[in-house]
């Protein structure tokens, strides 16, 4: 059994490959296409529910905004973390109730705040005084949770620079929110994307617990902790099974925060292993007679869905019909006329030496942050297509 297959068994999806492969094998694609299995999304949601217990799961819509995904999750009672007016409109159009949608972006257009408030959205994120003033003007009395900057914990993709306020500013901003007539209900943070093991949450939770205690001592009476995302998917390195991971995280949360209301915002863990991209080899070449590595060009690249290869941060898994042949290292690149459209060069990918133009390549566990990152048509290439099964 391969490492990839073993991870799927641990995640409770031993037949994921068979179902996706059957759909891909039965279809002729004229462009790179993400094939999504909604049943796997549902199974992941159920695993998270079992592990997180009474926490409220707000699916991070940005991970994959396919209407069918939103509709299935809304039917299951899932809540949603929206980052824009467009995502709010999508969720509401697919059956989500306004009170089940939070506006989790700390950087919001004033008119979008007003729209969300009129639509019945009640929970908003903030991390700056000016944002609180916008909320007070356009969403008076709204519930607000403040995002706190936390120190990196070893996550594959730290998310602690652009969003959040320093812990030392939290009490000041809570006071500003209260003085403006808002309801400062709690704190939020993000442990970092692809935090592969639940034990890695410990130091982050200690940091937030210290700020929480200061706020409680100052009389703010916080009642909501938003633990954000960070729940991992398999991208080559071992990760904890999803339900066990969520159970461990919640045990750590309860040990530090007691019986507080908890929100979680999983994205990648909900949809990554529900999707595979059917791609095609366009060219295999060497730059010179003494070139150490082949260059393999696919019809999908950084601008058409594989943006998370930036810095080679996410290592996708590739499968071909020639995988039983001898393999060798290659530099993997996309099709566009842009020199940054190179996926893996620092750490070359091992692919069959016999690989040729026209061969199909299946890219595994890429249901998250692919179709949503695809450009609208850079170089005239069509955006990544989506097929839902």
N, C-alpha and C positions, 0 to 999 in steps of 0.2 A: 504494500500500500504506500503511495507517495505521501510526502509531507502535506501536500495540498489536500488530498483525499482524506487523510487522517484528521486534519483540522475541520473538514466539513462534518465528519462523523462526530467529533467532539461538539460541534455546534448543533448537532441534531439534524443535519441535512444530508444523509448519506446518498440521496438520490438527486441532489442538485445538479451534478454534472450530467447525469443521464437526461434529465428533462430539458435543460438548456441545450445540450448537445444535439438532442433529437430535433429541437426547433431550428437550430442553426443549420444542421445537416439537410433539413427539408426545405431550406429557403435559399434562393439565389438573390444575392445582394448586389446592387449597383453602386453602393457607397458604404463606408464603414457604418455599422449599425450596432447600437446597444440593445441587447435582448434581455428583457427583465421578466423575472418570475414573481408574480404578486404573492403566491403562496409562501415563498421564502420570506418576503417582507412581513407577512402576517406571523409566521413562526418566530421571527426575530422579535417582533413586538411582544408576543406572548412570553418569550424567554425573559425579556427585560421586565415585563410585568411581574413575573414570578420572582425575579431577583430583587427588584426595587420595592416590592411590596406596595405600601400605600402612597408611594411617591407619585406625583403627577408627571406623566411622560409627555413632553412637548417635542414632537418630531421637528428637527431642524430642516425646514422646507428647502433651504438652499442646497442640501446634499443631493436631492433629486426631486424636482418639482413636477414630475410627470403627473398629469391630472388623475390617472388611474391609481397611482400610489396614494395620493391625497384622499381620493374617494374611498379606497379600501380602508385606510387608517381611520378616517372619520367614521365610517360604519362600525369600526371596532371600538369606538369611544376614545381614540387617541386625541390628545391636544396638540397644538402646533406652535412652534417658534417661528415667527415671521420677521423678515428683515426689511420689508418694503411694503408700499401700498399694493404693488402687484402681487406679492405673495399673500397678503391679507385677502385681496379680492379672490385669488385662486382658492384659498381655503374655504371661504364663505360660499363660493359658487359650487364647491364639491360637498357641501353639507355640514361643514364645521360650524359650531355655534360660536358667536362672538366672544363669549366669556371663556371659551376654550382656546383662544388665540392670544398670544402675548406678542407685543411689539418689541423684540429683543435687541434690535440694533440701537446702539447708543448715539448714532449719528443720523438724525431724522430731519427731513424737510418739514417746515412748520405746517404747510398745507396737508402733508401726509398725516401728521399728528392729528390735525382737525378732522380729516377723513376717518381715521381709525376711531377716534372718539365718538363721532356721529354714528359709526357702524356698530358701536357697542363694545369696542375693545376697552378693557379696564386696567390691564397691566402693561407698564412701559419700563424699559431699561434706561438708565442714564449714568454718566460718569463725569459730568462737568456742570458747573453752575449755570452756564448759558443754556444748556439743554433743559435744565430744571425750569428756567424762566419760560422757555418755549412751551414746555408741558403745562405750566401753570396757566398760560394764556390760552392755549388751544385744547387742553384736556383738563379743565379745572377739577380738582378733587381726585384725580386719578391715583391709583396705587403705583408706587415707584419702587423698583429695587435698584440699588447702586452696584455697579460692577467694580470689583476690587482687583488691582494688579497683584499677582502672586509671582513668587520666584520660580524659575524653571525647575522642573522635577525630573528631567530626563526623557520627556515625551519626544517622539520623533519630530514633531512640528510644534514648537512652543508658540503660544498665542498671547503673549503678555506685554507686547509693546504698544500696539495701536489702540487697544481698548482697555478701559479701566482707569481708576484713579489710585494714587498711592494710598496705602493704609492710613497714613497720617492725615489725609484729607477727608476721610469718611465721616467723622463726626461733624465737621463743618458743613459738608454737603447734606447730611441728614437734617441738620438744623435749618439750612436754606430751604429744603423741600418742605419741611413742616411750616416754616414762616410764610411760604408762598401758598399755603392751603392744600398742598398735596399730601398724600398719605404714604410716608416712607416705610414700607412694610418689611423690607429685608435687604439682603445682599446677594450678589451673584459673583461668579468667577468662572474661569475656564482652566482646567488642569493641563490642557495642551492636547492637540490632535494626535491620535495614535499613542495614547498612554497605554502601553501594551500589557501591563500587569497591574492588578488592583492595589498591590502593595505600594505602588509609586504614588498613590494619592495621599499617603500619610502626612508628609511634610506640608503639602499644600493645605490640607484640612486643618493642620495645626495653625498655619498662618491666618486662615480665615476665622478660625475659632477665637483667636486672640482679639481680632478686630470686633467680632460679634460680642464678646464679653465686654469690651470697652463701650460699645453702643448700648448694651443693656444696662450697664452701670450708670450711663449718662441719662437713662430714663426714656430711651426711644422705643422700648417694647417691641423689638423686631419679632416677626412671626413667620417669615418666609425665607428659606434658603434655596437659591437656584444654583445647583451644582454643575450646570452647563453640560457640555459634551465630553469628548475625549475617549468614549467607549470605542475600542479598536476593532479593526477587521484584519483578516490575514492577508499580509502582503509580503510573504516570504519568511519573516521572522515569527517565532512562536508567540501566540497570544493566549490568554486565559479563555476558557469556554465562557460564552456570553452570560448565561444565567449565573454561574458561579462568580464571575467577575462582578456582576451587578449586586449580588448578595453580599460580597465582601465589601464593596464600596459603601453600601447602605449600613452595614454593621459599623464601619468606621465613622460614618456620619452620625449615627445614633449615639455612639459612645462619646462624641464631642458636643453634640447639639441637643440631645434629648428628643423630646416628642414635638419637634418643630415641623411645620409643613414643608415639604421638599418638592421642588421642581427639578426635572432632568431634561436635557435637550440633546438626546442622541440623534445623530444623523448618519454617519458612516456605518455604524454598527447595525443600523436598521436596513440598509439597502445595498451595501457594497457586495456581499456575497450572493445577492439576488440577481446580479447582472454580469454579463459577459459581452465583450465587443467582438463582433465578427469583422476582421480586417483582412487586407490582402497585401502581399508583397508586390511592390512596384518595380524594385530594382535591387540587385545584389552586385556589388562592385568592389574593386580595390583601387586605391589612388595611385599606386605604383607597384612595380614588381617586387619590391622589398617591404611593402606595407604589412605590418604585423596583423592587422585586423581587417576583416571585410566590413564594408558598410552595407547595412540592410535598411532599405527605405520602405516604410509602410504607407498605406493610404490614409492613415490617421496619425496625427502628431500633436504638438504642443498647442496649436491653435484650433484643433478640431476635437478636443475632449481630454487630452492627456496633459493638462496644465500642471497637474501635481507632480510631474517629473521634474519640475523646477528644482534645481539643486540636487536632482536625483533623490528627492526626499521619499517618494513613494515608489517602491519596486514592484511593478506589476509582474504577474506570472504569465508566460506565453506558452501556448501549445500549438503544435502543427501535426499534420498527418505523417511527417517524416521524423518524428521524435525517436524512433528506434534506430535511426542512422547515426553515424559518427557526428559528434557536435564539436563546435569550436567557437571561440570568442568573436563577437562582432560589435560594432558600433551601431546603435539603433537610432534611426532618424525618421522624421515625418516628411511629407511630400512638398511642403510649401517652399517658395523661393525666399526664404529667410534663414540666415545662418544660425539663429538661436533655436531653430526647430530641430534640435538634437535631443533625444530622450535619454540615452545612456551612453556615456563616453568615458567618464572617469572610472566607472566599474562596468566594463563591457558585459553584454549578455551572451550566454552560451546558447547557440541555436544550431540546428543541423547544417552540416557542411553542404548537403545536397539541396538546400533551400533555393528556390528559383522564383522569378517573377511569375505572378499568377497564383502562387500557393496561398491558401487561406491560413491565417493566423488567428487563433482565439485568445483573447486577453481576458484573464480570469479576475473575479472579485473587483469589478470596476463599475458597479452600479451606483457608486457615490462620486460626486464631484467630477463627472465626465460630461454628460449631456448638458449640465448646467454651466459648465465652463466653456463649452464649445462656442467659437465665434460665429457670427451671423453669415460669414462668407468671405473670410480673408483669402486673397488670391483667387477668388471666384470658386473655391472649393465649397461644397454644400456643408452645412452644419451636421454634426453627428445625428444620424437618424435613430429613432427609438421604436422598438417593437415589443409590445407587452403580451406576455402569455399567461 
